[in-house]
Amino acid sequence: MTTDREINVVGRACPAPLISLAKEVRIMQKGQTVRITGNDPIFEESIVQFCCDGTHEILETSREGKTVSIVIKV
Amino acid sequence: MDKKKATILLQSGDLDKALCAFIFANGYASLGIEVKMWFMLWGYNCLKKRRSIFSVFNRRTDPVRESAYRVLETDNILQPMVEMLNRGGVQHLPMSKLNLMGIGPFLFDKMLKKKSIMGLEELIRSADELGVKFKMCQICFDAMGISVDDLIVPNVEVKGVAEYAKDTMEAHVNLFI
């Protein structure tokens, strides 16, 4: 799946993925998609929490070993 | 639904406690919650610029330091003395446990770097970028002889307890660290 933007936070620990995603989402327009890739143990959980207020939608989650890649629609 | 709010008051100047406060601030801010951080007493230390001991007395006569929030007539020798003993600086904070005369923070920093966890300075910068508001207590400013240009973050507001009471009553979460 191709997305408008890509964020790579592989190797970064807890608040960093969330902060980079929040900064990216701020400059994106409604309807655009972003792919975020990370391998933090609680990475997937944090991203789900980020989206759970209903403003963002998770379109796709793919796993490759410990690395998780999530596509979000803003 | 109106915007959710949170306040964090940092009173402690310890590295570990400041780290917790800034991780929470970043977490709240990235989830779109409006965060106001308050700083009192030793909480300033993590925002202070590290300066030489000898610069303390020279800077007392600097007109830039005569900010609107201070009563310079009641200052005496104690303000520069406090500043000499309590120089602060984000890279020089002690830890509340296992300080080991300064070896503790050094090893802790290494530990965080190895695990690629964000350090305190990086967290302060990113909190500032995410729009966290920094507010300072005016009486601490006055009593401890600090001025706005001593701090590493711009756009710091200097307020009193009335503002703090208003902010905390509006907020959903209030933390005191």
gemmi code that builds the backbone of each chain (N, CA, C; Angstrom):
import gemmi

chains = {
    "A": [
        ("MET", (0.854, -1.200, 0.000), (0.000, 0.000, 0.000), (0.888, 1.248, 0.000)),
        ("THR", (0.658, 2.150, -0.940), (1.452, 3.384, -0.967), (0.770, 4.452, -0.108)),
        ("THR", (1.576, 5.226, 0.566), (1.026, 6.261, 1.447), (1.620, 7.618, 1.092)),
        ("ASP", (0.971, 8.687, 1.577), (1.457, 10.047, 1.300), (2.764, 10.342, 2.026)),
        ("ARG", (2.855, 9.824, 3.253), (4.051, 10.097, 4.058), (4.555, 8.828, 4.718)),
        ("GLU", (5.828, 8.851, 5.089), (6.443, 7.699, 5.758), (7.196, 8.193, 6.993)),
        ("ILE", (7.085, 7.458, 8.097), (7.906, 7.759, 9.280), (8.619, 6.477, 9.674)),
        ("ASN", (9.891, 6.579, 9.915), (10.654, 5.417, 10.359), (11.205, 5.674, 11.750)),
        ("VAL", (10.702, 4.940, 12.738), (11.180, 5.109, 14.116), (11.779, 3.808, 14.640)),
        ("VAL", (12.352, 3.025, 13.741), (12.973, 1.763, 14.160), (14.140, 2.070, 15.085)),
        ("GLY", (14.145, 1.412, 16.243), (15.233, 1.624, 17.205), (14.952, 2.705, 18.227)),
        ("ARG", (13.858, 3.446, 18.076), (13.558, 4.507, 19.047), (12.608, 3.974, 20.116)),
        ("ALA", (12.797, 4.435, 21.352), (11.999, 3.930, 22.467), (10.828, 4.851, 22.792)),
        ("CYS", (10.080, 4.474, 23.805), (8.706, 4.909, 24.074), (8.237, 6.298, 23.640)),
        ("PRO", (8.580, 7.432, 24.213), (7.788, 8.595, 23.746), (8.121, 9.031, 22.317)),
        ("ALA", (9.287, 8.617, 21.786), (9.733, 9.104, 20.472), (8.795, 8.785, 19.298)),
        ("PRO", (8.294, 7.517, 19.147), (7.382, 7.250, 18.029), (6.126, 8.110, 18.079)),
        ("LEU", (5.603, 8.265, 19.288), (4.373, 9.036, 19.493), (4.582, 10.500, 19.130)),
        ("ILE", (5.734, 11.045, 19.546), (6.041, 12.453, 19.291), (6.213, 12.692, 17.796)),
        ("SER", (6.966, 11.798, 17.112), (7.163, 12.011, 15.668), (5.847, 11.887, 14.921)),
        ("LEU", (4.991, 10.934, 15.347), (3.699, 10.784, 14.680), (2.825, 12.029, 14.896)),
        ("ALA", (2.825, 12.522, 16.136), (2.009, 13.710, 16.441), (2.460, 14.912, 15.617)),
        ("LYS", (3.793, 15.076, 15.481), (4.322, 16.206, 14.709), (3.947, 16.080, 13.240)),
        ("GLU", (3.983, 14.841, 12.718), (3.665, 14.596, 11.307), (2.179, 14.858, 11.046)),
        ("VAL", (1.330, 14.333, 11.963), (-0.125, 14.456, 11.792), (-0.547, 15.931, 11.775)),
        ("ARG", (0.156, 16.757, 12.544), (-0.172, 18.186, 12.599), (-0.059, 18.872, 11.262)),
        ("ILE", (0.952, 18.498, 10.456), (1.158, 19.181, 9.181), (0.432, 18.488, 8.026)),
        ("MET", (-0.256, 17.367, 8.310), (-0.978, 16.656, 7.253), (-2.399, 17.177, 7.120)),
        ("GLN", (-2.932, 16.968, 5.900), (-4.313, 17.363, 5.677), (-5.255, 16.170, 5.872)),
        ("LYS", (-6.528, 16.468, 6.052), (-7.545, 15.434, 6.260), (-7.619, 14.516, 5.036)),
        ("GLY", (-7.615, 13.187, 5.290), (-7.719, 12.237, 4.194), (-6.387, 11.673, 3.743)),
        ("GLN", (-5.290, 12.307, 4.144), (-3.969, 11.797, 3.779), (-3.605, 10.589, 4.637)),
        ("THR", (-2.696, 9.776, 4.121), (-2.297, 8.585, 4.870), (-0.819, 8.640, 5.217)),
        ("VAL", (-0.471, 7.978, 6.320), (0.914, 7.938, 6.762), (1.262, 6.516, 7.206)),
        ("ARG", (2.472, 6.077, 6.843), (2.938, 4.761, 7.295), (4.017, 4.971, 8.348)),
        ("ILE", (3.819, 4.359, 9.517), (4.823, 4.471, 10.585), (5.382, 3.085, 10.905)),
        ("THR", (6.702, 2.995, 10.918), (7.367, 1.711, 11.141), (8.241, 1.813, 12.380)),
        ("GLY", (8.101, 0.827, 13.286), (8.916, 0.850, 14.504), (9.056, -0.540, 15.087)),
        ("ASN", (9.977, -0.686, 16.047), (10.167, -2.013, 16.663), (10.245, -1.963, 18.184)),
        ("ASP", (9.724, -0.906, 18.758), (9.643, -0.779, 20.206), (8.641, -1.825, 20.734)),
        ("PRO", (8.907, -2.490, 21.870), (7.974, -3.519, 22.359), (6.521, -3.049, 22.530)),
        ("ILE", (6.313, -1.778, 22.875), (4.930, -1.322, 23.040), (4.511, -0.369, 21.922)),
        ("PHE", (5.222, -0.462, 20.793), (4.984, 0.444, 19.667), (3.541, 0.351, 19.150)),
        ("GLU", (3.092, -0.879, 18.852), (1.766, -1.055, 18.251), (0.670, -0.555, 19.183)),
        ("GLU", (0.836, -0.920, 20.455), (-0.126, -0.506, 21.490), (-0.246, 1.029, 21.559)),
        ("SER", (0.921, 1.704, 21.535), (0.917, 3.177, 21.626), (0.202, 3.807, 20.447)),
        ("ILE", (0.430, 3.256, 19.253), (-0.182, 3.834, 18.055), (-1.696, 3.622, 18.084)),
        ("VAL", (-2.124, 2.439, 18.571), (-3.563, 2.180, 18.706), (-4.186, 3.173, 19.694)),
        ("GLN", (-3.476, 3.423, 20.804), (-3.951, 4.404, 21.792), (-4.062, 5.791, 21.180)),
        ("PHE", (-3.089, 6.112, 20.322), (-3.068, 7.421, 19.670), (-4.303, 7.612, 18.811)),
        ("CYS", (-4.756, 6.521, 18.174), (-5.867, 6.618, 17.217), (-7.222, 6.378, 17.862)),
        ("CYS", (-7.255, 5.954, 19.151), (-8.503, 5.447, 19.704), (-9.545, 6.526, 19.993)),
        ("ASP", (-9.181, 7.818, 19.906), (-10.206, 8.840, 20.158), (-11.115, 9.068, 18.944)),
        ("GLY", (-10.879, 8.328, 17.859), (-11.807, 8.367, 16.724), (-11.476, 9.369, 15.644)),
        ("THR", (-10.439, 10.193, 15.865), (-10.099, 11.179, 14.837), (-9.235, 10.576, 13.723)),
        ("HIS", (-8.482, 9.523, 14.047), (-7.632, 8.875, 13.051), (-8.064, 7.423, 12.903)),
        ("GLU", (-7.753, 6.859, 11.721), (-8.214, 5.507, 11.431), (-7.030, 4.628, 11.045)),
        ("ILE", (-6.962, 3.432, 11.620), (-5.890, 2.497, 11.257), (-6.358, 1.681, 10.059)),
        ("LEU", (-5.619, 1.738, 8.946), (-6.026, 1.051, 7.722), (-5.369, -0.316, 7.592)),
        ("GLU", (-4.130, -0.426, 8.062), (-3.398, -1.664, 7.794), (-2.306, -1.858, 8.846)),
        ("THR", (-2.136, -3.073, 9.303), (-1.043, -3.390, 10.225), (-0.294, -4.595, 9.676)),
        ("SER", (0.998, -4.458, 9.497), (1.771, -5.613, 9.023), (2.975, -5.823, 9.918)),
        ("ARG", (3.342, -7.106, 10.106), (4.391, -7.459, 11.048), (5.487, -8.228, 10.331)),
        ("GLU", (6.711, -7.904, 10.654), (7.834, -8.644, 10.070), (8.863, -8.829, 11.168)),
        ("GLY", (8.821, -10.003, 11.821), (9.661, -10.199, 13.000), (9.173, -9.286, 14.101)),
        ("LYS", (10.069, -8.443, 14.632), (9.661, -7.524, 15.692), (9.225, -6.179, 15.136)),
        ("THR", (9.456, -5.953, 13.854), (9.135, -4.664, 13.258), (7.676, -4.623, 12.830)),
        ("VAL", (6.985, -3.589, 13.279), (5.559, -3.430, 12.959), (5.397, -2.191, 12.091)),
        ("SER", (4.550, -2.316, 11.071), (4.309, -1.187, 10.183), (2.809, -0.915, 10.144)),
        ("ILE", (2.416, 0.303, 10.454), (0.991, 0.644, 10.575), (0.669, 1.804, 9.636)),
        ("VAL", (-0.442, 1.671, 8.909), (-0.880, 2.763, 8.037), (-2.066, 3.468, 8.689)),
        ("ILE", (-1.977, 4.776, 8.786), (-3.012, 5.568, 9.459), (-3.583, 6.588, 8.497)),
        ("LYS", (-4.910, 6.708, 8.510), (-5.565, 7.772, 7.742), (-5.942, 8.890, 8.699)),
        ("VAL", (-5.527, 10.093, 8.369), (-5.767, 11.241, 9.264), (-7.202, 11.745, 9.101)),
    ],
    "B": [
        ("MET", (-17.106, 18.194, 21.745), (-16.372, 18.016, 23.004), (-15.280, 19.076, 23.114)),
        ("ASP", (-15.216, 19.753, 24.243), (-14.156, 20.770, 24.385), (-12.804, 20.112, 24.635)),
        ("LYS", (-11.772, 20.886, 24.409), (-10.398, 20.384, 24.464), (-10.018, 19.914, 25.866)),
        ("LYS", (-9.368, 18.749, 25.915), (-8.918, 18.247, 27.215), (-7.652, 18.973, 27.643)),
        ("LYS", (-7.526, 19.131, 28.953), (-6.386, 19.882, 29.468), (-5.671, 19.123, 30.575)),
        ("ALA", (-4.404, 19.396, 30.726), (-3.613, 18.801, 31.813), (-2.608, 19.817, 32.322)),
        ("THR", (-2.319, 19.761, 33.611), (-1.241, 20.603, 34.130), (-0.224, 19.730, 34.851)),
        ("ILE", (1.028, 20.103, 34.768), (2.084, 19.394, 35.480), (2.892, 20.439, 36.234)),
        ("LEU", (3.013, 20.279, 37.546), (3.835, 21.204, 38.319), (5.118, 20.485, 38.703)),
        ("LEU", (6.239, 20.986, 38.257), (7.522, 20.391, 38.598), (8.173, 21.215, 39.690)),
        ("GLN", (8.309, 20.596, 40.855), (8.894, 21.301, 41.988), (10.292, 20.799, 42.266)),
        ("SER", (10.564, 19.576, 41.843), (11.837, 18.934, 42.166), (12.887, 19.198, 41.099)),
        ("GLY", (14.132, 19.310, 41.515), (15.226, 19.538, 40.571), (16.007, 18.280, 40.269)),
        ("ASP", (15.453, 17.116, 40.598), (16.170, 15.870, 40.341), (15.964, 15.424, 38.896)),
        ("LEU", (17.003, 14.807, 38.359), (16.981, 14.364, 36.965), (15.852, 13.374, 36.690)),
        ("ASP", (15.698, 12.396, 37.580), (14.702, 11.347, 37.338), (13.278, 11.896, 37.378)),
        ("LYS", (13.031, 12.812, 38.320), (11.680, 13.366, 38.450), (11.361, 14.295, 37.288)),
        ("ALA", (12.352, 15.092, 36.874), (12.154, 15.985, 35.730), (11.898, 15.176, 34.468)),
        ("LEU", (12.612, 14.053, 34.351), (12.436, 13.169, 33.184), (10.995, 12.652, 33.118)),
        ("CYS", (10.474, 12.201, 34.267), (9.085, 11.720, 34.341), (8.136, 12.827, 33.900)),
        ("ALA", (8.328, 14.029, 34.470), (7.424, 15.148, 34.176), (7.413, 15.442, 32.683)),
        ("PHE", (8.585, 15.446, 32.053), (8.645, 15.790, 30.637), (8.143, 14.662, 29.737)),
        ("ILE", (8.292, 13.407, 30.174), (7.730, 12.300, 29.386), (6.205, 12.396, 29.398)),
        ("PHE", (5.626, 12.686, 30.566), (4.166, 12.849, 30.642), (3.716, 14.021, 29.780)),
        ("ALA", (4.444, 15.133, 29.866), (4.073, 16.327, 29.100), (4.063, 16.025, 27.609)),
        ("ASN", (5.105, 15.307, 27.147), (5.181, 14.960, 25.732), (4.072, 14.008, 25.330)),
        ("GLY", (3.794, 13.032, 26.190), (2.737, 12.061, 25.906), (1.388, 12.736, 25.778)),
        ("TYR", (1.042, 13.579, 26.746), (-0.234, 14.305, 26.700), (-0.313, 15.185, 25.462)),
        ("ALA", (0.773, 15.924, 25.208), (0.755, 16.871, 24.086), (0.619, 16.144, 22.758)),
        ("SER", (1.249, 14.967, 22.618), (1.126, 14.286, 21.329), (-0.248, 13.663, 21.149)),
        ("LEU", (-0.975, 13.414, 22.220), (-2.351, 12.941, 22.077), (-3.338, 14.101, 21.901)),
        ("GLY", (-2.816, 15.287, 21.711), (-3.673, 16.440, 21.429), (-4.265, 17.099, 22.658)),
        ("ILE", (-3.707, 16.816, 23.821), (-4.186, 17.423, 25.064), (-3.369, 18.688, 25.340)),
        ("GLU", (-4.055, 19.735, 25.750), (-3.362, 21.001, 26.025), (-2.633, 20.902, 27.366)),
        ("VAL", (-1.332, 21.052, 27.343), (-0.538, 20.866, 28.566), (0.073, 22.186, 29.017)),
        ("LYS", (-0.059, 22.459, 30.299), (0.628, 23.601, 30.882), (1.597, 23.081, 31.929)),
        ("MET", (2.847, 23.421, 31.804), (3.832, 22.987, 32.793), (4.201, 24.152, 33.686)),
        ("TRP", (4.123, 23.912, 34.981), (4.480, 24.931, 35.964), (5.798, 24.560, 36.604)),
        ("PHE", (6.597, 25.555, 36.917), (7.894, 25.303, 37.534), (8.035, 26.117, 38.804)),
        ("MET", (8.406, 25.435, 39.873), (8.613, 26.112, 41.156), (9.942, 25.682, 41.741)),
        ("LEU", (10.500, 26.500, 42.588), (11.716, 26.179, 43.337), (12.783, 25.490, 42.495)),
        ("TRP", (13.136, 24.240, 42.808), (14.255, 23.567, 42.126), (13.836, 23.084, 40.741)),
        ("GLY", (12.572, 23.134, 40.456), (12.109, 22.741, 39.125), (12.710, 23.583, 38.016)),
        ("TYR", (13.125, 24.806, 38.361), (13.769, 25.667, 37.367), (15.059, 25.068, 36.826)),
        ("ASN", (15.743, 24.312, 37.687), (17.112, 23.910, 37.367), (17.249, 23.235, 36.012)),
        ("CYS", (16.194, 22.506, 35.602), (16.317, 21.823, 34.322), (16.142, 22.779, 33.141)),
        ("LEU", (15.660, 23.983, 33.373), (15.510, 24.957, 32.289), (16.594, 26.025, 32.310)),
        ("LYS", (17.444, 25.979, 33.353), (18.436, 27.041, 33.506), (19.651, 26.831, 32.610)),
        ("LYS", (20.186, 27.940, 32.119), (21.452, 27.869, 31.383), (22.570, 27.705, 32.394)),
        ("ARG", (23.493, 26.823, 32.101), (24.642, 26.622, 32.990), (25.615, 27.764, 32.793)),
        ("ARG", (25.931, 28.454, 33.862), (26.879, 29.566, 33.772), (27.994, 29.403, 34.789)),
        ("SER", (29.080, 30.110, 34.550), (30.234, 29.998, 35.445), (29.941, 30.662, 36.792)),
        ("ILE", (30.582, 30.173, 37.834), (30.402, 30.727, 39.186), (30.772, 32.206, 39.204)),
        ("PHE", (31.841, 32.569, 38.456), (32.369, 33.943, 38.497), (31.473, 34.939, 37.777)),
        ("SER", (30.603, 34.440, 36.913), (29.735, 35.352, 36.163), (28.585, 35.871, 37.013)),
        ("VAL", (28.348, 35.243, 38.165), (27.185, 35.580, 38.984), (27.177, 37.053, 39.392)),
        ("PHE", (28.329, 37.540, 39.910), (28.364, 38.914, 40.420), (28.337, 39.943, 39.295)),
        ("ASN", (28.969, 39.623, 38.160), (28.941, 40.545, 37.025), (27.525, 40.742, 36.519)),
        ("ARG", (26.789, 39.644, 36.479), (25.452, 39.705, 35.908), (24.451, 40.429, 36.804)),
        ("ARG", (24.813, 40.642, 38.071), (23.895, 41.353, 38.962), (23.658, 42.782, 38.502)),
        ("THR", (24.667, 43.359, 37.866), (24.534, 44.760, 37.465), (24.056, 44.894, 36.021)),
        ("ASP", (23.816, 43.768, 35.367), (23.388, 43.784, 33.975), (21.945, 44.288, 33.870)),
        ("PRO", (21.692, 45.361, 33.095), (20.327, 45.895, 33.030), (19.313, 44.939, 32.392)),
        ("VAL", (19.824, 43.975, 31.596), (18.907, 43.003, 30.984), (18.168, 42.191, 32.045)),
        ("ARG", (18.857, 41.991, 33.154), (18.262, 41.178, 34.216), (17.163, 41.897, 34.983)),
        ("GLU", (17.064, 43.188, 34.801), (16.036, 43.923, 35.529), (14.678, 43.701, 34.881)),
        ("SER", (14.161, 42.506, 35.078), (12.902, 42.190, 34.419), (11.741, 42.755, 35.224)),
        ("ALA", (10.597, 42.768, 34.596), (9.415, 43.362, 35.218), (8.879, 42.553, 36.392)),
        ("TYR", (9.359, 41.315, 36.515), (8.790, 40.433, 37.527), (9.531, 40.479, 38.849)),
        ("ARG", (10.552, 41.344, 38.956), (11.380, 41.287, 40.150), (11.430, 42.614, 40.879)),
        ("VAL", (11.653, 42.512, 42.195), (11.828, 43.708, 43.009), (13.298, 43.781, 43.368)),
        ("LEU", (14.048, 44.562, 42.613), (15.510, 44.549, 42.768), (15.977, 45.233, 44.048)),
        ("GLU", (15.153, 46.129, 44.597), (15.570, 46.864, 45.797), (15.740, 45.935, 46.992)),
        ("THR", (14.956, 44.860, 47.046), (15.028, 43.970, 48.206), (16.010, 42.816, 48.003)),
        ("ASP", (16.713, 42.791, 46.875), (17.752, 41.775, 46.658), (18.930, 42.042, 47.586)),
        ("ASN", (19.591, 40.999, 48.033), (20.843, 41.183, 48.784), (21.855, 40.124, 48.385)),
        ("ILE", (22.822, 39.887, 49.225), (23.922, 38.957, 48.920), (23.431, 37.513, 48.758)),
        ("LEU", (22.272, 37.226, 49.344), (21.802, 35.837, 49.341), (21.428, 35.324, 47.951)),
        ("GLN", (20.913, 36.206, 47.077), (20.521, 35.751, 45.737), (21.711, 35.208, 44.941)),
        ("PRO", (22.830, 35.980, 44.834), (23.976, 35.398, 44.124), (24.562, 34.188, 44.812)),
        ("MET", (24.430, 34.119, 46.150), (24.960, 32.950, 46.857), (24.160, 31.703, 46.506)),
        ("VAL", (22.846, 31.841, 46.458), (21.997, 30.710, 46.062), (22.345, 30.283, 44.642)),
        ("GLU", (22.568, 31.294, 43.801), (22.848, 30.990, 42.408), (24.197, 30.278, 42.238)),
        ("MET", (25.156, 30.640, 43.077), (26.459, 29.976, 43.008), (26.358, 28.516, 43.408)),
        ("LEU", (25.572, 28.257, 44.440), (25.464, 26.884, 44.951), (24.490, 26.048, 44.140)),
        ("ASN", (23.572, 26.733, 43.439), (22.516, 26.021, 42.726), (22.523, 26.484, 41.273)),
        ("ARG", (23.543, 26.028, 40.526), (23.689, 26.548, 39.174), (22.788, 25.870, 38.168)),
        ("GLY", (22.327, 24.681, 38.487), (21.391, 23.991, 37.594), (22.017, 23.600, 36.281)),
        ("GLY", (21.221, 23.652, 35.216), (21.706, 23.194, 33.913), (21.219, 21.790, 33.649)),
        ("VAL", (20.659, 21.586, 32.474), (19.990, 20.321, 32.183), (20.947, 19.128, 32.193)),
        ("GLN", (22.223, 19.376, 31.882), (23.198, 18.275, 31.857), (23.800, 17.998, 33.234)),
        ("HIS", (23.458, 18.811, 34.219), (24.144, 18.710, 35.508), (23.186, 18.443, 36.670)),
        ("LEU", (22.052, 17.844, 36.406), (21.096, 17.597, 37.487), (21.500, 16.352, 38.278)),
        ("PRO", (21.309, 16.377, 39.594), (21.576, 15.174, 40.384), (20.391, 14.215, 40.322)),
        ("MET", (20.571, 13.038, 40.875), (19.459, 12.090, 40.940), (18.995, 11.947, 42.377)),
        ("SER", (17.709, 11.592, 42.554), (17.201, 11.482, 43.926), (17.673, 10.191, 44.581)),
        ("LYS", (17.991, 9.200, 43.774), (18.525, 7.929, 44.303), (19.787, 7.584, 43.531)),
        ("LEU", (20.725, 6.904, 44.180), (21.954, 6.440, 43.541), (22.697, 7.566, 42.826)),
        ("ASN", (22.784, 8.716, 43.469), (23.507, 9.837, 42.852), (25.008, 9.558, 42.816)),
        ("LEU", (25.540, 8.911, 43.871), (26.948, 8.510, 43.944), (27.899, 9.645, 43.565)),
        ("MET", (27.680, 10.810, 44.150), (28.517, 11.995, 43.932), (28.649, 12.362, 42.444)),
        ("GLY", (27.606, 12.197, 41.688), (27.642, 12.615, 40.285), (27.925, 11.501, 39.301)),
        ("ILE", (28.298, 10.315, 39.810), (28.539, 9.195, 38.880), (27.199, 8.632, 38.407)),
        ("GLY", (26.202, 8.664, 39.312), (24.872, 8.140, 38.999), (24.269, 8.718, 37.731)),
        ("PRO", (24.128, 10.077, 37.647), (23.543, 10.671, 36.445), (24.326, 10.340, 35.174)),
        ("PHE", (25.665, 10.246, 35.295), (26.511, 9.928, 34.142), (26.182, 8.535, 33.605)),
        ("LEU", (26.078, 7.574, 34.535), (25.782, 6.206, 34.129), (24.347, 6.078, 33.617)),
        ("PHE", (23.445, 6.827, 34.245), (22.025, 6.817, 33.854), (21.875, 7.335, 32.425)),
        ("ASP", (22.642, 8.384, 32.125), (22.639, 8.969, 30.784), (23.119, 7.969, 29.752)),
        ("LYS", (24.161, 7.225, 30.095), (24.705, 6.188, 29.214), (23.665, 5.111, 28.956)),
        ("MET", (22.942, 4.763, 30.054), (21.916, 3.721, 29.979), (20.818, 4.133, 29.013)),
        ("LEU", (20.361, 5.396, 29.135), (19.300, 5.898, 28.265), (19.754, 5.931, 26.814)),
        ("LYS", (20.998, 6.386, 26.583), (21.541, 6.482, 25.224), (21.599, 5.108, 24.573)),
        ("LYS", (22.072, 4.115, 25.341), (22.221, 2.750, 24.834), (20.869, 2.196, 24.416)),
        ("LYS", (19.831, 2.527, 25.191), (18.488, 2.029, 24.893), (17.743, 2.962, 23.943)),
        ("SER", (18.429, 3.979, 23.460), (17.873, 5.027, 22.585), (16.562, 5.617, 23.117)),
        ("ILE", (16.546, 5.871, 24.418), (15.442, 6.590, 25.049), (15.806, 8.074, 25.022)),
        ("MET", (14.833, 8.932, 24.783), (15.125, 10.359, 24.675), (15.649, 10.916, 26.000)),
        ("GLY", (16.649, 11.752, 25.924), (17.202, 12.384, 27.112), (16.377, 13.595, 27.515)),
        ("LEU", (16.708, 14.184, 28.667), (15.899, 15.284, 29.196), (15.904, 16.511, 28.278)),
        ("GLU", (17.072, 16.850, 27.748), (17.158, 18.046, 26.904), (16.320, 17.886, 25.634)),
        ("GLU", (16.396, 16.689, 25.043), (15.626, 16.392, 23.832), (14.128, 16.475, 24.138)),
        ("LEU", (13.741, 15.975, 25.324), (12.328, 16.000, 25.717), (11.837, 17.439, 25.926)),
        ("ILE", (12.707, 18.295, 26.485), (12.326, 19.697, 26.701), (12.092, 20.377, 25.355)),
        ("ARG", (13.026, 20.163, 24.419), (12.878, 20.756, 23.077), (11.608, 20.276, 22.404)),
        ("SER", (11.335, 18.977, 22.491), (10.174, 18.465, 21.765), (8.875, 18.894, 22.437)),
        ("ALA", (8.893, 19.046, 23.765), (7.708, 19.575, 24.455), (7.419, 20.991, 23.968)),
        ("ASP", (8.486, 21.769, 23.813), (8.348, 23.140, 23.323), (7.772, 23.155, 21.909)),
        ("GLU", (8.248, 22.228, 21.059), (7.753, 22.154, 19.679), (6.299, 21.703, 19.613)),
        ("LEU", (5.909, 20.823, 20.551), (4.534, 20.323, 20.545), (3.547, 21.326, 21.132)),
        ("GLY", (4.037, 22.454, 21.586), (3.159, 23.517, 22.065), (2.815, 23.450, 23.537)),
        ("VAL", (3.662, 22.784, 24.321), (3.462, 22.791, 25.772), (3.773, 24.198, 26.284)),
        ("LYS", (2.890, 24.726, 27.150), (3.120, 26.073, 27.679), (3.932, 25.988, 28.965)),
        ("PHE", (4.976, 26.797, 29.057), (5.802, 26.824, 30.264), (5.421, 28.034, 31.095)),
        ("LYS", (5.125, 27.788, 32.354), (4.778, 28.898, 33.243), (5.626, 28.831, 34.502)),
        ("MET", (6.005, 29.988, 34.992), (6.888, 30.055, 36.139), (6.195, 30.767, 37.281)),
        ("CYS", (6.652, 30.445, 38.479), (6.113, 31.085, 39.663), (6.884, 32.389, 39.901)),
        ("GLN", (6.168, 33.477, 40.087), (6.822, 34.789, 40.178), (7.632, 34.950, 41.464)),
        ("ILE", (7.107, 34.468, 42.596), (7.844, 34.686, 43.858), (9.160, 33.918, 43.883)),
        ("CYS", (9.193, 32.754, 43.225), (10.466, 32.022, 43.147), (11.451, 32.779, 42.280)),
        ("PHE", (10.946, 33.385, 41.219), (11.752, 34.232, 40.352), (12.407, 35.324, 41.168)),
        ("ASP", (11.609, 35.956, 41.989), (12.063, 37.099, 42.769), (13.012, 36.663, 43.875)),
        ("ALA", (12.579, 35.669, 44.657), (13.367, 35.263, 45.826), (14.697, 34.642, 45.438)),
        ("MET", (14.717, 33.858, 44.365), (15.947, 33.173, 44.000), (16.749, 33.935, 42.951)),
        ("GLY", (16.239, 35.091, 42.536), (17.008, 35.942, 41.642), (17.245, 35.374, 40.260)),
        ("ILE", (16.198, 34.844, 39.658), (16.323, 34.284, 38.308), (15.696, 35.277, 37.339)),
        ("SER", (16.181, 35.303, 36.096), (15.494, 36.150, 35.132), (15.168, 35.344, 33.879)),
        ("VAL", (14.276, 35.879, 33.034), (13.760, 35.121, 31.891), (14.889, 34.727, 30.934)),
        ("ASP", (15.912, 35.585, 30.811), (16.996, 35.258, 29.874), (17.976, 34.219, 30.413)),
        ("ASP", (17.720, 33.686, 31.629), (18.527, 32.592, 32.156), (18.035, 31.233, 31.685)),
        ("LEU", (16.905, 31.216, 30.984), (16.256, 29.935, 30.695), (16.481, 29.518, 29.246)),
        ("ILE", (16.505, 28.188, 29.009), (16.802, 27.692, 27.664), (15.577, 27.682, 26.760)),
        ("VAL", (14.367, 27.846, 27.328), (13.180, 27.867, 26.476), (12.659, 29.298, 26.324)),
        ("PRO", (12.241, 29.668, 25.119), (11.637, 30.988, 24.951), (10.158, 30.950, 25.364)),
        ("ASN", (9.513, 32.074, 25.324), (8.066, 32.180, 25.605), (7.668, 31.617, 26.959)),
        ("VAL", (8.392, 31.989, 27.983), (8.023, 31.562, 29.326), (7.149, 32.643, 29.947)),
        ("GLU", (6.032, 32.201, 30.547), (5.165, 33.172, 31.222), (5.464, 33.145, 32.713)),
        ("VAL", (5.452, 34.291, 33.343), (5.674, 34.360, 34.790), (4.353, 34.741, 35.441)),
        ("LYS", (3.807, 33.840, 36.244), (2.456, 34.027, 36.785), (2.417, 33.750, 38.276)),
        ("GLY", (1.257, 33.995, 38.851), (1.079, 33.779, 40.281), (0.156, 32.618, 40.579)),
        ("VAL", (-0.180, 32.468, 41.839), (-0.961, 31.300, 42.268), (-2.410, 31.371, 41.774)),
        ("ALA", (-2.911, 32.566, 41.521), (-4.292, 32.694, 41.030), (-4.438, 32.006, 39.675)),
        ("GLU", (-3.437, 32.230, 38.838), (-3.435, 31.605, 37.515), (-3.333, 30.085, 37.641)),
        ("TYR", (-2.501, 29.623, 38.594), (-2.337, 28.178, 38.808), (-3.664, 27.561, 39.262)),
        ("ALA", (-4.334, 28.235, 40.178), (-5.620, 27.735, 40.676), (-6.628, 27.639, 39.537)),
        ("LYS", (-6.642, 28.633, 38.685), (-7.568, 28.650, 37.547), (-7.255, 27.502, 36.582)),
        ("ASP", (-5.966, 27.340, 36.262), (-5.541, 26.278, 35.339), (-5.883, 24.897, 35.873)),
        ("THR", (-5.623, 24.675, 37.178), (-5.850, 23.342, 37.735), (-7.337, 23.026, 37.827)),
        ("MET", (-8.178, 24.046, 38.075), (-9.618, 23.790, 38.147), (-10.190, 23.463, 36.769)),
        ("GLU", (-9.590, 24.026, 35.721), (-10.050, 23.750, 34.361), (-9.589, 22.391, 33.848)),
        ("ALA", (-8.435, 21.924, 34.357), (-7.783, 20.750, 33.770), (-8.413, 19.443, 34.246)),
        ("HIS", (-8.224, 18.389, 33.459), (-8.713, 17.060, 33.825), (-7.696, 16.306, 34.665)),
        ("VAL", (-6.409, 16.619, 34.424), (-5.348, 15.956, 35.156), (-4.413, 16.991, 35.728)),
        ("ASN", (-4.071, 16.868, 37.020), (-3.099, 17.762, 37.632), (-2.016, 16.932, 38.297)),
        ("LEU", (-0.804, 17.110, 37.868), (0.284, 16.356, 38.467), (1.198, 17.278, 39.241)),
        ("PHE", (1.668, 16.816, 40.372), (2.642, 17.563, 41.175), (3.849, 16.664, 41.365)),
        ("ILE", (4.963, 17.056, 40.768), (6.129, 16.188, 40.834), (7.262, 16.912, 41.546)),
    ],
}
model = gemmi.Model(1)
for chain_id, residues in chains.items():
    chain = gemmi.Chain(chain_id)
    for i, (resn, *xyz) in enumerate(residues, 1):
        res = gemmi.Residue()
        res.name, res.seqid = resn, gemmi.SeqId(i, " ")
        for name, pos in zip(("N", "CA", "C"), xyz):
            atom = gemmi.Atom()
            atom.name, atom.element = name, gemmi.Element(name[0])
            atom.pos, atom.b_iso = gemmi.Position(*pos), 0.0
            res.add_atom(atom)
        chain.add_residue(res)
    model.add_chain(chain)
structure = gemmi.Structure()
structure.add_model(model)
structure.setup_entities()
